[in-house]
Amino acid sequence: MLQPRPDTASVVPAIRVPAEPDPWRETERLDGVTRGDGPATFLFLQGIATPFFSDLGAALTARGYRVRRINFCSGDWLFWRGASDHYRGSRKAWPAYLDAYLQRESVTDIVLFGDCRPFHAVAREIAQRLGLRVHVFEEGYIRPNWITCELGGVNGYSSLPRTAETVRALARRLPQPGRALPSTGDMARRSLWDVSYNLANILFPYLYPNFRSHRPTHIAMEYAGWIKKFSRRARTRREAARCAEIYHAVGCDYFLLPLQLDSDYQIRVHSPFLGVEGFMDRVIKSFAEASQAPTRLLVKLHPLDSGLINWRRFARASARRHGVSERLDFIDGGDLPALIAGARGVVIVNSTVGMLSLEMGRPTHAVGTAIYNMAGLTHQGELDGFWTDPTPPEMDLVADFRRVVLHRTQVNGGFFSKEAIARAVAGTLPRLEAALPDTMVAAARAVRERAEAEGRLAPVY
């Protein structure tokens, strides 16, 4: 059970150091960037419903760094065990507040989950203007057993190389990646933490009266959809299994269309579509005009879709409109790797499914901004040409790209179990420190060593 501590108006560092000199204050501003002999100051913004950020903040404090936190809602407070500040203003007032906060607290690094949330998008812009580092976390580009920790931005904002030549050149200088340890964590724990986070927001809205979630649908409606979906899970699983069996038995020639979440910023920000409906209709229209019978299109619902929108109905209506009702199938469930392995090709916006498809050697077409959408990996022609002449990936380039992605952005671990979080925190610390100037790392080491010598800090991580 999470036990958040009552917090004060400002962060109280876990390590107390002598008043003179204070290494956290031996800094100066040069070109908007905090530099000097002091350790880095990490400001944590919103994470997801997991203790990961809280544990990472404690680990950074134990390393000798200064850690700050801003809560935006009761759920944020619930999952942060240390002291914290609270933002109760409007989104309109957030830029001015954050700008003053960053400079007043001599923040050098910002840590957040998801760089497209409204509060975080503002933070990225201000950090860029002030010359601060932004460390963005997301679910792993490569799954399972990995999380993403990338400097500057993720997905469409990623700094990963965008050409095969650059990827190959970088890969030649990198060691072979080690084997990932499996990360535990189950849907039950993830669901419990998510409910706890949102229940805190529902029960105590007056603590943060101006907070509005980045999610487009009220959480109560989402949960209602999940309850309804769960009641039908046995039936939908049977339907998916039966469809897969028939496809395998007859050697069906098909393309796979795995849907993303309609609320995903990958679609809302990093694609030419407003949502899943427009993307799905565009793909079905192209399939109808360019593919030939008996090739089929298999549409697969995202496993975390709440069921509030009947995407099966939308798909069927689109298929009727474009004259391919008899060649379209829709499933909710199924073995994704097996479905990819049997498909002639996979069409996506920019999902992480694309990485799996490429690693399995399947032709893949991405219609949005994806880190892997480059010549040699994905099909680079028009979507209409994909149905008749899909371009397979170059497997040596896939291996090189995977090596670069792992080295630059991935941390072994997870967000939804004690063991996975501990591994993720341990792997994140050296990645964060690698982005810091040597003087900041040395200053943090001096703080840590002084505290250890005085018996006030146990050496951890």
C-alpha beads as a LAMMPS data file, in Angstrom:
LAMMPS data file: protein, C-alpha beads

461 atoms
460 bonds

1 atom types
1 bond types

-500.0 500.0 xlo xhi
-500.0 500.0 ylo yhi
-500.0 500.0 zlo zhi

Masses

1 110.0

Atoms # bond

1 1 1 0.000 0.000 0.000
2 1 1 1.377 3.366 -0.945
3 1 1 2.132 5.642 1.987
4 1 1 2.652 9.177 0.697
5 1 1 4.043 11.523 3.312
6 1 1 2.443 14.895 4.068
7 1 1 4.366 17.456 2.110
8 1 1 5.297 21.047 2.538
9 1 1 5.165 24.051 0.266
10 1 1 8.690 23.351 -0.930
11 1 1 10.942 20.363 -1.315
12 1 1 13.173 19.544 1.637
13 1 1 16.280 17.675 0.404
14 1 1 16.801 14.262 1.951
15 1 1 20.496 15.042 2.495
16 1 1 21.509 17.920 4.763
17 1 1 24.905 19.412 4.078
18 1 1 26.891 22.103 5.915
19 1 1 25.621 25.621 5.400
20 1 1 29.010 26.834 4.116
21 1 1 29.724 26.013 1.409
22 1 1 26.442 24.699 -0.016
23 1 1 27.208 22.719 -3.223
24 1 1 23.590 22.934 -4.320
25 1 1 23.899 26.720 -4.526
26 1 1 27.376 27.040 -6.039
27 1 1 25.937 27.689 -9.491
28 1 1 25.558 30.518 -11.903
29 1 1 23.390 31.249 -14.919
30 1 1 25.125 31.358 -18.264
31 1 1 23.006 31.656 -21.404
32 1 1 19.961 30.495 -19.456
33 1 1 21.595 27.235 -18.324
34 1 1 22.397 26.411 -14.745
35 1 1 26.098 25.646 -14.611
36 1 1 28.784 25.616 -11.952
37 1 1 30.206 23.337 -9.335
38 1 1 26.901 22.185 -7.812
39 1 1 24.992 18.982 -8.529
40 1 1 22.151 18.893 -11.009
41 1 1 18.633 19.753 -9.859
42 1 1 15.971 17.374 -11.231
43 1 1 12.367 18.564 -11.442
44 1 1 9.801 15.760 -11.724
45 1 1 6.488 16.506 -13.422
46 1 1 3.725 13.992 -14.141
47 1 1 4.366 10.272 -14.414
48 1 1 1.951 7.379 -14.721
49 1 1 0.140 5.518 -11.941
50 1 1 3.175 3.710 -10.533
51 1 1 5.784 4.362 -7.810
52 1 1 8.544 4.493 -10.449
53 1 1 9.048 8.275 -10.378
54 1 1 9.011 8.320 -6.579
55 1 1 11.657 5.591 -6.399
56 1 1 13.760 7.275 -9.090
57 1 1 13.599 10.580 -7.232
58 1 1 14.724 8.896 -4.006
59 1 1 17.599 7.229 -5.855
60 1 1 18.754 10.531 -7.348
61 1 1 18.643 12.132 -3.897
62 1 1 20.722 9.270 -2.570
63 1 1 23.220 9.923 -5.351
64 1 1 23.671 13.494 -4.104
65 1 1 21.434 15.364 -6.531
66 1 1 18.726 17.850 -5.671
67 1 1 15.194 16.677 -6.475
68 1 1 12.046 18.759 -6.843
69 1 1 8.502 17.715 -7.656
70 1 1 5.343 19.496 -8.816
71 1 1 2.000 17.751 -8.312
72 1 1 -0.942 18.670 -10.530
73 1 1 -3.612 16.470 -8.952
74 1 1 -4.334 14.216 -5.983
75 1 1 -3.234 11.169 -7.950
76 1 1 0.198 12.720 -8.487
77 1 1 0.497 13.344 -4.739
78 1 1 -0.558 9.773 -3.941
79 1 1 2.283 8.254 -5.951
80 1 1 5.024 10.584 -4.684
81 1 1 6.383 9.736 -1.237
82 1 1 8.636 12.739 -0.779
83 1 1 7.980 16.399 -0.205
84 1 1 6.609 18.310 -3.169
85 1 1 5.206 21.553 -4.511
86 1 1 1.669 21.855 -5.837
87 1 1 0.372 23.592 -8.912
88 1 1 -3.274 24.556 -8.494
89 1 1 -3.481 27.183 -11.205
90 1 1 -4.942 27.000 -14.692
91 1 1 -3.239 25.757 -17.833
92 1 1 -3.167 29.341 -19.067
93 1 1 -1.101 30.433 -16.062
94 1 1 1.233 27.433 -16.179
95 1 1 3.914 28.836 -18.541
96 1 1 4.593 31.901 -16.380
97 1 1 4.580 29.833 -13.202
98 1 1 6.960 27.222 -14.585
99 1 1 9.335 29.782 -16.070
100 1 1 9.689 31.506 -12.694
101 1 1 9.927 28.176 -10.861
102 1 1 12.714 26.819 -13.049
103 1 1 14.841 29.897 -12.599
104 1 1 14.108 30.348 -8.894
105 1 1 14.979 26.728 -8.073
106 1 1 17.983 26.569 -10.449
107 1 1 16.512 23.519 -12.186
108 1 1 18.882 21.875 -14.653
109 1 1 16.891 18.792 -15.678
110 1 1 13.191 18.045 -16.114
111 1 1 11.828 14.497 -15.825
112 1 1 8.377 13.653 -17.203
113 1 1 6.287 10.875 -18.750
114 1 1 4.902 11.647 -22.193
115 1 1 6.035 14.853 -23.864
116 1 1 2.710 15.737 -25.509
117 1 1 0.568 16.242 -22.402
118 1 1 -0.454 19.922 -22.254
119 1 1 1.630 20.710 -19.144
120 1 1 4.590 18.788 -20.532
121 1 1 4.450 20.349 -23.984
122 1 1 4.834 23.749 -22.333
123 1 1 7.683 22.417 -20.176
124 1 1 9.571 21.200 -23.261
125 1 1 9.245 24.590 -24.953
126 1 1 10.415 26.544 -21.912
127 1 1 13.240 24.093 -21.228
128 1 1 14.449 24.464 -24.800
129 1 1 14.466 28.245 -24.461
130 1 1 16.351 28.104 -21.155
131 1 1 18.740 25.398 -22.304
132 1 1 17.600 22.796 -19.774
133 1 1 17.695 19.045 -20.337
134 1 1 14.395 17.156 -20.576
135 1 1 14.333 13.411 -19.877
136 1 1 11.191 11.841 -21.319
137 1 1 9.871 8.450 -20.251
138 1 1 7.420 6.275 -22.139
139 1 1 6.517 2.638 -22.541
140 1 1 9.324 0.864 -24.358
141 1 1 9.984 1.284 -28.058
142 1 1 10.973 -2.381 -27.814
143 1 1 8.697 -4.641 -25.809
144 1 1 8.448 -6.434 -23.523
145 1 1 11.037 -5.917 -20.734
146 1 1 12.067 -2.373 -21.736
147 1 1 11.029 1.187 -20.938
148 1 1 11.990 4.316 -22.866
149 1 1 14.123 7.066 -21.344
150 1 1 15.137 9.542 -24.030
151 1 1 16.788 12.926 -23.821
152 1 1 14.826 15.721 -25.476
153 1 1 11.697 13.900 -26.611
154 1 1 10.206 10.619 -27.797
155 1 1 8.450 9.298 -30.883
156 1 1 7.943 12.223 -33.290
157 1 1 10.258 14.390 -31.172
158 1 1 12.954 11.732 -30.905
159 1 1 16.548 12.524 -31.805
160 1 1 17.187 8.998 -33.087
161 1 1 18.791 8.904 -36.571
162 1 1 16.387 8.988 -39.488
163 1 1 18.529 7.511 -42.268
164 1 1 19.957 4.069 -42.837
165 1 1 23.448 5.460 -43.370
166 1 1 23.487 7.171 -39.970
167 1 1 22.050 4.114 -38.249
168 1 1 24.705 1.819 -39.723
169 1 1 27.514 4.243 -38.827
170 1 1 26.340 4.507 -35.226
171 1 1 25.753 0.781 -34.849
172 1 1 29.322 -0.014 -35.913
173 1 1 30.590 1.913 -32.882
174 1 1 28.246 0.290 -30.369
175 1 1 28.674 -3.016 -28.519
176 1 1 26.225 -5.823 -28.954
177 1 1 23.299 -5.308 -26.547
178 1 1 23.044 -7.630 -23.593
179 1 1 20.127 -9.916 -22.998
180 1 1 17.195 -8.285 -21.206
181 1 1 16.040 -9.764 -17.935
182 1 1 12.300 -10.472 -17.982
183 1 1 10.174 -7.854 -16.242
184 1 1 7.360 -8.998 -14.029
185 1 1 4.126 -7.110 -13.618
186 1 1 0.529 -7.958 -14.381
187 1 1 -2.629 -6.270 -15.523
188 1 1 -4.209 -6.656 -12.080
189 1 1 -1.550 -4.520 -10.373
190 1 1 -1.554 -1.980 -13.189
191 1 1 -5.335 -1.714 -12.938
192 1 1 -5.222 -1.345 -9.143
193 1 1 -2.708 1.487 -9.327
194 1 1 -4.644 3.186 -12.116
195 1 1 -7.890 3.010 -10.126
196 1 1 -6.110 4.341 -7.015
197 1 1 -4.694 7.273 -8.997
198 1 1 -8.014 8.240 -10.525
199 1 1 -10.052 7.579 -7.388
200 1 1 -7.850 10.074 -5.527
201 1 1 -8.654 12.669 -8.201
202 1 1 -12.377 11.940 -8.017
203 1 1 -12.588 12.008 -4.197
204 1 1 -10.425 15.095 -3.647
205 1 1 -10.986 17.424 -6.608
206 1 1 -11.050 20.503 -4.375
207 1 1 -7.327 20.087 -3.602
208 1 1 -6.492 20.895 -7.229
209 1 1 -9.603 22.745 -8.459
210 1 1 -8.211 23.714 -11.874
211 1 1 -6.786 20.326 -12.863
212 1 1 -8.056 18.833 -16.101
213 1 1 -6.749 15.470 -17.261
214 1 1 -5.027 15.133 -20.624
215 1 1 -7.305 12.177 -21.342
216 1 1 -10.119 13.106 -23.750
217 1 1 -12.759 10.978 -21.961
218 1 1 -13.785 11.135 -18.312
219 1 1 -12.267 8.266 -16.388
220 1 1 -15.666 7.101 -15.077
221 1 1 -16.816 6.541 -18.662
222 1 1 -13.589 4.687 -19.457
223 1 1 -14.064 2.360 -16.495
224 1 1 -17.687 1.726 -17.525
225 1 1 -16.409 0.725 -20.946
226 1 1 -13.819 -1.582 -19.394
227 1 1 -16.435 -3.312 -17.247
228 1 1 -18.594 -3.922 -20.302
229 1 1 -15.591 -5.138 -22.297
230 1 1 -14.500 -7.479 -19.509
231 1 1 -17.955 -9.057 -19.402
232 1 1 -17.553 -9.972 -23.090
233 1 1 -13.910 -11.026 -22.920
234 1 1 -14.516 -14.789 -23.095
235 1 1 -16.612 -14.407 -26.237
236 1 1 -14.225 -12.029 -28.020
237 1 1 -11.269 -14.280 -27.236
238 1 1 -13.080 -17.269 -28.708
239 1 1 -13.898 -15.280 -31.829
240 1 1 -10.267 -14.208 -32.247
241 1 1 -8.991 -17.750 -31.732
242 1 1 -11.501 -19.147 -34.232
243 1 1 -10.534 -16.553 -36.831
244 1 1 -6.829 -17.356 -36.388
245 1 1 -7.522 -21.089 -36.712
246 1 1 -9.450 -20.600 -39.956
247 1 1 -6.755 -18.334 -41.392
248 1 1 -4.096 -20.916 -40.568
249 1 1 -6.118 -23.874 -41.827
250 1 1 -6.806 -22.405 -45.265
251 1 1 -3.460 -20.607 -45.628
252 1 1 -5.213 -17.266 -45.839
253 1 1 -3.476 -14.444 -47.676
254 1 1 -4.018 -11.356 -45.508
255 1 1 -2.680 -8.013 -44.334
256 1 1 -2.812 -7.038 -40.690
257 1 1 -4.138 -3.679 -39.476
258 1 1 -3.519 -3.342 -35.687
259 1 1 -5.345 -0.334 -34.282
260 1 1 -3.897 2.134 -31.791
261 1 1 -5.754 3.921 -29.012
262 1 1 -7.857 6.805 -30.247
263 1 1 -6.518 8.928 -27.369
264 1 1 -2.879 8.181 -28.213
265 1 1 -0.795 11.292 -28.859
266 1 1 1.020 9.217 -31.476
267 1 1 -2.098 9.725 -33.599
268 1 1 -3.309 13.066 -32.233
269 1 1 0.075 14.816 -32.632
270 1 1 2.400 12.627 -34.721
271 1 1 0.168 11.614 -37.616
272 1 1 -1.923 13.284 -40.331
273 1 1 -5.108 11.838 -38.778
274 1 1 -7.401 13.211 -36.081
275 1 1 -8.093 9.737 -34.720
276 1 1 -8.428 6.038 -35.404
277 1 1 -11.575 6.395 -37.519
278 1 1 -9.878 8.483 -40.204
279 1 1 -6.834 6.217 -40.299
280 1 1 -8.909 3.055 -40.545
281 1 1 -11.119 4.428 -43.295
282 1 1 -8.076 5.588 -45.288
283 1 1 -6.507 2.115 -45.087
284 1 1 -9.710 0.272 -45.956
285 1 1 -10.329 2.567 -48.928
286 1 1 -6.810 1.967 -50.233
287 1 1 -7.139 -1.783 -49.665
288 1 1 -10.410 -1.850 -51.602
289 1 1 -8.986 0.064 -54.560
290 1 1 -5.553 -1.551 -54.842
291 1 1 -5.700 -5.105 -53.483
292 1 1 -7.098 -8.108 -55.286
293 1 1 -9.299 -10.978 -54.137
294 1 1 -8.925 -13.266 -52.255
295 1 1 -6.501 -11.187 -50.127
296 1 1 -8.123 -10.186 -46.825
297 1 1 -7.628 -7.359 -44.336
298 1 1 -7.586 -8.356 -40.657
299 1 1 -8.284 -5.481 -38.272
300 1 1 -7.160 -6.046 -34.678
301 1 1 -8.400 -3.928 -31.777
302 1 1 -5.817 -2.489 -29.364
303 1 1 -5.713 -4.623 -26.183
304 1 1 -6.043 -1.527 -23.945
305 1 1 -9.009 -0.053 -25.824
306 1 1 -11.801 0.639 -23.311
307 1 1 -14.571 -0.335 -25.702
308 1 1 -16.363 3.021 -25.470
309 1 1 -16.268 3.339 -29.253
310 1 1 -17.516 0.433 -31.340
311 1 1 -14.604 0.229 -33.767
312 1 1 -15.979 -3.007 -35.213
313 1 1 -19.048 -1.107 -36.378
314 1 1 -16.907 1.663 -37.892
315 1 1 -14.764 -0.914 -39.703
316 1 1 -17.797 -2.748 -41.074
317 1 1 -19.404 0.503 -42.232
318 1 1 -16.185 1.569 -43.954
319 1 1 -15.863 -1.843 -45.631
320 1 1 -19.440 -1.628 -46.944
321 1 1 -18.869 1.903 -48.194
322 1 1 -15.775 0.832 -50.128
323 1 1 -17.147 -2.515 -51.309
324 1 1 -14.909 -4.988 -49.417
325 1 1 -17.251 -6.269 -46.686
326 1 1 -16.611 -9.854 -47.698
327 1 1 -12.816 -9.444 -47.393
328 1 1 -12.542 -7.726 -43.999
329 1 1 -12.369 -9.385 -40.587
330 1 1 -12.267 -7.735 -37.157
331 1 1 -10.979 -9.313 -33.943
332 1 1 -10.531 -8.250 -30.328
333 1 1 -7.697 -10.418 -29.051
334 1 1 -5.438 -13.012 -30.610
335 1 1 -1.736 -13.837 -30.543
336 1 1 -0.103 -10.755 -32.054
337 1 1 3.283 -12.320 -32.966
338 1 1 1.520 -15.235 -34.652
339 1 1 -0.762 -12.877 -36.560
340 1 1 2.216 -10.803 -37.715
341 1 1 4.151 -13.916 -38.746
342 1 1 1.292 -15.096 -40.973
343 1 1 0.573 -11.739 -42.603
344 1 1 1.857 -10.536 -45.977
345 1 1 2.375 -7.145 -44.405
346 1 1 1.409 -4.855 -41.532
347 1 1 -0.064 -1.340 -41.807
348 1 1 0.251 0.995 -38.825
349 1 1 0.352 4.670 -37.933
350 1 1 3.419 4.647 -35.694
351 1 1 2.791 1.953 -33.101
352 1 1 5.497 -0.055 -31.334
353 1 1 3.922 -3.002 -33.146
354 1 1 6.016 -1.761 -36.051
355 1 1 9.241 -2.659 -34.246
356 1 1 7.982 -6.177 -33.638
357 1 1 6.866 -6.507 -37.256
358 1 1 10.273 -5.393 -38.545
359 1 1 12.142 -7.738 -36.209
360 1 1 10.013 -10.584 -37.567
361 1 1 10.956 -9.588 -41.123
362 1 1 7.468 -8.602 -42.238
363 1 1 6.866 -5.787 -44.734
364 1 1 5.593 -2.801 -42.751
365 1 1 4.001 0.459 -43.863
366 1 1 3.816 3.380 -41.388
367 1 1 1.578 6.310 -42.288
368 1 1 2.596 8.511 -39.340
369 1 1 5.830 9.832 -37.865
370 1 1 7.580 6.753 -36.502
371 1 1 11.176 6.396 -35.322
372 1 1 11.643 3.414 -37.673
373 1 1 9.987 4.911 -40.765
374 1 1 13.001 5.053 -43.079
375 1 1 14.228 3.496 -46.292
376 1 1 15.513 -0.012 -45.676
377 1 1 13.112 -0.646 -42.814
378 1 1 9.567 0.271 -43.825
379 1 1 7.845 0.330 -47.192
380 1 1 8.573 3.785 -48.615
381 1 1 6.133 3.862 -51.503
382 1 1 2.506 4.931 -51.418
383 1 1 0.063 2.870 -49.386
384 1 1 -1.782 1.850 -52.568
385 1 1 1.366 0.105 -53.818
386 1 1 1.905 -1.752 -50.551
387 1 1 -0.934 -4.204 -51.199
388 1 1 0.587 -5.570 -54.421
389 1 1 4.324 -5.074 -53.877
390 1 1 5.184 -4.691 -50.167
391 1 1 8.852 -3.993 -49.451
392 1 1 10.380 -6.245 -46.762
393 1 1 12.889 -4.793 -44.285
394 1 1 16.630 -5.297 -44.622
395 1 1 17.320 -7.529 -41.648
396 1 1 20.891 -6.352 -41.126
397 1 1 19.583 -2.788 -40.902
398 1 1 16.854 -3.930 -38.497
399 1 1 19.557 -5.388 -36.239
400 1 1 21.608 -2.188 -36.443
401 1 1 18.572 -0.013 -35.727
402 1 1 17.595 -2.154 -32.760
403 1 1 21.113 -1.809 -31.368
404 1 1 21.003 1.984 -31.684
405 1 1 17.543 2.215 -30.112
406 1 1 18.550 0.016 -27.182
407 1 1 21.776 1.905 -26.571
408 1 1 20.284 5.397 -26.883
409 1 1 16.814 5.081 -25.376
410 1 1 15.948 1.798 -23.667
411 1 1 16.244 0.686 -20.039
412 1 1 15.628 -2.869 -18.932
413 1 1 12.771 -2.993 -16.444
414 1 1 9.155 -2.000 -16.124
415 1 1 6.654 0.193 -14.328
416 1 1 4.285 -2.282 -12.729
417 1 1 6.066 -4.461 -10.165
418 1 1 8.548 -3.864 -7.362
419 1 1 11.265 -5.922 -9.063
420 1 1 10.753 -4.350 -12.489
421 1 1 10.757 -0.831 -11.031
422 1 1 13.954 -1.493 -9.052
423 1 1 15.689 -2.725 -12.219
424 1 1 14.405 0.251 -14.216
425 1 1 15.618 2.732 -11.587
426 1 1 19.048 1.112 -11.449
427 1 1 19.310 1.251 -15.244
428 1 1 18.014 4.817 -15.507
429 1 1 20.530 6.388 -13.114
430 1 1 23.610 5.931 -15.347
431 1 1 21.597 7.072 -18.384
432 1 1 20.606 10.310 -16.633
433 1 1 24.120 10.894 -15.337
434 1 1 25.597 10.323 -18.799
435 1 1 23.728 13.433 -19.980
436 1 1 25.140 15.641 -17.214
437 1 1 28.336 17.714 -17.297
438 1 1 31.209 16.055 -15.433
439 1 1 31.261 18.889 -12.908
440 1 1 27.676 18.155 -11.831
441 1 1 28.346 14.444 -11.452
442 1 1 31.487 15.174 -9.427
443 1 1 29.617 17.633 -7.200
444 1 1 26.919 15.058 -6.498
445 1 1 29.601 12.508 -5.659
446 1 1 31.146 14.953 -3.191
447 1 1 27.769 15.488 -1.496
448 1 1 27.218 11.753 -1.301
449 1 1 30.669 10.968 0.039
450 1 1 30.447 13.676 2.680
451 1 1 27.046 12.430 3.819
452 1 1 28.261 8.817 3.922
453 1 1 31.339 9.807 5.925
454 1 1 29.115 11.502 8.483
455 1 1 26.840 8.467 8.630
456 1 1 23.788 10.283 7.309
457 1 1 23.341 8.431 4.061
458 1 1 23.510 4.742 3.258
459 1 1 25.300 3.977 -0.035
460 1 1 22.557 2.754 -2.390
461 1 1 22.327 2.284 -6.144

Bonds

1 1 1 2
2 1 2 3
3 1 3 4
4 1 4 5
5 1 5 6
6 1 6 7
7 1 7 8
8 1 8 9
9 1 9 10
10 1 10 11
11 1 11 12
12 1 12 13
13 1 13 14
14 1 14 15
15 1 15 16
16 1 16 17
17 1 17 18
18 1 18 19
19 1 19 20
20 1 20 21
21 1 21 22
22 1 22 23
23 1 23 24
24 1 24 25
25 1 25 26
26 1 26 27
27 1 27 28
28 1 28 29
29 1 29 30
30 1 30 31
31 1 31 32
32 1 32 33
33 1 33 34
34 1 34 35
35 1 35 36
36 1 36 37
37 1 37 38
38 1 38 39
39 1 39 40
40 1 40 41
41 1 41 42
42 1 42 43
43 1 43 44
44 1 44 45
45 1 45 46
46 1 46 47
47 1 47 48
48 1 48 49
49 1 49 50
50 1 50 51
51 1 51 52
52 1 52 53
53 1 53 54
54 1 54 55
55 1 55 56
56 1 56 57
57 1 57 58
58 1 58 59
59 1 59 60
60 1 60 61
61 1 61 62
62 1 62 63
63 1 63 64
64 1 64 65
65 1 65 66
66 1 66 67
67 1 67 68
68 1 68 69
69 1 69 70
70 1 70 71
71 1 71 72
72 1 72 73
73 1 73 74
74 1 74 75
75 1 75 76
76 1 76 77
77 1 77 78
78 1 78 79
79 1 79 80
80 1 80 81
81 1 81 82
82 1 82 83
83 1 83 84
84 1 84 85
85 1 85 86
86 1 86 87
87 1 87 88
88 1 88 89
89 1 89 90
90 1 90 91
91 1 91 92
92 1 92 93
93 1 93 94
94 1 94 95
95 1 95 96
96 1 96 97
97 1 97 98
98 1 98 99
99 1 99 100
100 1 100 101
101 1 101 102
102 1 102 103
103 1 103 104
104 1 104 105
105 1 105 106
106 1 106 107
107 1 107 108
108 1 108 109
109 1 109 110
110 1 110 111
111 1 111 112
112 1 112 113
113 1 113 114
114 1 114 115
115 1 115 116
116 1 116 117
117 1 117 118
118 1 118 119
119 1 119 120
120 1 120 121
121 1 121 122
122 1 122 123
123 1 123 124
124 1 124 125
125 1 125 126
126 1 126 127
127 1 127 128
128 1 128 129
129 1 129 130
130 1 130 131
131 1 131 132
132 1 132 133
133 1 133 134
134 1 134 135
135 1 135 136
136 1 136 137
137 1 137 138
138 1 138 139
139 1 139 140
140 1 140 141
141 1 141 142
142 1 142 143
143 1 143 144
144 1 144 145
145 1 145 146
146 1 146 147
147 1 147 148
148 1 148 149
149 1 149 150
150 1 150 151
151 1 151 152
152 1 152 153
153 1 153 154
154 1 154 155
155 1 155 156
156 1 156 157
157 1 157 158
158 1 158 159
159 1 159 160
160 1 160 161
161 1 161 162
162 1 162 163
163 1 163 164
164 1 164 165
165 1 165 166
166 1 166 167
167 1 167 168
168 1 168 169
169 1 169 170
170 1 170 171
171 1 171 172
172 1 172 173
173 1 173 174
174 1 174 175
175 1 175 176
176 1 176 177
177 1 177 178
178 1 178 179
179 1 179 180
180 1 180 181
181 1 181 182
182 1 182 183
183 1 183 184
184 1 184 185
185 1 185 186
186 1 186 187
187 1 187 188
188 1 188 189
189 1 189 190
190 1 190 191
191 1 191 192
192 1 192 193
193 1 193 194
194 1 194 195
195 1 195 196
196 1 196 197
197 1 197 198
198 1 198 199
199 1 199 200
200 1 200 201
201 1 201 202
202 1 202 203
203 1 203 204
204 1 204 205
205 1 205 206
206 1 206 207
207 1 207 208
208 1 208 209
209 1 209 210
210 1 210 211
211 1 211 212
212 1 212 213
213 1 213 214
214 1 214 215
215 1 215 216
216 1 216 217
217 1 217 218
218 1 218 219
219 1 219 220
220 1 220 221
221 1 221 222
222 1 222 223
223 1 223 224
224 1 224 225
225 1 225 226
226 1 226 227
227 1 227 228
228 1 228 229
229 1 229 230
230 1 230 231
231 1 231 232
232 1 232 233
233 1 233 234
234 1 234 235
235 1 235 236
236 1 236 237
237 1 237 238
238 1 238 239
239 1 239 240
240 1 240 241
241 1 241 242
242 1 242 243
243 1 243 244
244 1 244 245
245 1 245 246
246 1 246 247
247 1 247 248
248 1 248 249
249 1 249 250
250 1 250 251
251 1 251 252
252 1 252 253
253 1 253 254
254 1 254 255
255 1 255 256
256 1 256 257
257 1 257 258
258 1 258 259
259 1 259 260
260 1 260 261
261 1 261 262
262 1 262 263
263 1 263 264
264 1 264 265
265 1 265 266
266 1 266 267
267 1 267 268
268 1 268 269
269 1 269 270
270 1 270 271
271 1 271 272
272 1 272 273
273 1 273 274
274 1 274 275
275 1 275 276
276 1 276 277
277 1 277 278
278 1 278 279
279 1 279 280
280 1 280 281
281 1 281 282
282 1 282 283
283 1 283 284
284 1 284 285
285 1 285 286
286 1 286 287
287 1 287 288
288 1 288 289
289 1 289 290
290 1 290 291
291 1 291 292
292 1 292 293
293 1 293 294
294 1 294 295
295 1 295 296
296 1 296 297
297 1 297 298
298 1 298 299
299 1 299 300
300 1 300 301
301 1 301 302
302 1 302 303
303 1 303 304
304 1 304 305
305 1 305 306
306 1 306 307
307 1 307 308
308 1 308 309
309 1 309 310
310 1 310 311
311 1 311 312
312 1 312 313
313 1 313 314
314 1 314 315
315 1 315 316
316 1 316 317
317 1 317 318
318 1 318 319
319 1 319 320
320 1 320 321
321 1 321 322
322 1 322 323
323 1 323 324
324 1 324 325
325 1 325 326
326 1 326 327
327 1 327 328
328 1 328 329
329 1 329 330
330 1 330 331
331 1 331 332
332 1 332 333
333 1 333 334
334 1 334 335
335 1 335 336
336 1 336 337
337 1 337 338
338 1 338 339
339 1 339 340
340 1 340 341
341 1 341 342
342 1 342 343
343 1 343 344
344 1 344 345
345 1 345 346
346 1 346 347
347 1 347 348
348 1 348 349
349 1 349 350
350 1 350 351
351 1 351 352
352 1 352 353
353 1 353 354
354 1 354 355
355 1 355 356
356 1 356 357
357 1 357 358
358 1 358 359
359 1 359 360
360 1 360 361
361 1 361 362
362 1 362 363
363 1 363 364
364 1 364 365
365 1 365 366
366 1 366 367
367 1 367 368
368 1 368 369
369 1 369 370
370 1 370 371
371 1 371 372
372 1 372 373
373 1 373 374
374 1 374 375
375 1 375 376
376 1 376 377
377 1 377 378
378 1 378 379
379 1 379 380
380 1 380 381
381 1 381 382
382 1 382 383
383 1 383 384
384 1 384 385
385 1 385 386
386 1 386 387
387 1 387 388
388 1 388 389
389 1 389 390
390 1 390 391
391 1 391 392
392 1 392 393
393 1 393 394
394 1 394 395
395 1 395 396
396 1 396 397
397 1 397 398
398 1 398 399
399 1 399 400
400 1 400 401
401 1 401 402
402 1 402 403
403 1 403 404
404 1 404 405
405 1 405 406
406 1 406 407
407 1 407 408
408 1 408 409
409 1 409 410
410 1 410 411
411 1 411 412
412 1 412 413
413 1 413 414
414 1 414 415
415 1 415 416
416 1 416 417
417 1 417 418
418 1 418 419
419 1 419 420
420 1 420 421
421 1 421 422
422 1 422 423
423 1 423 424
424 1 424 425
425 1 425 426
426 1 426 427
427 1 427 428
428 1 428 429
429 1 429 430
430 1 430 431
431 1 431 432
432 1 432 433
433 1 433 434
434 1 434 435
435 1 435 436
436 1 436 437
437 1 437 438
438 1 438 439
439 1 439 440
440 1 440 441
441 1 441 442
442 1 442 443
443 1 443 444
444 1 444 445
445 1 445 446
446 1 446 447
447 1 447 448
448 1 448 449
449 1 449 450
450 1 450 451
451 1 451 452
452 1 452 453
453 1 453 454
454 1 454 455
455 1 455 456
456 1 456 457
457 1 457 458
458 1 458 459
459 1 459 460
460 1 460 461
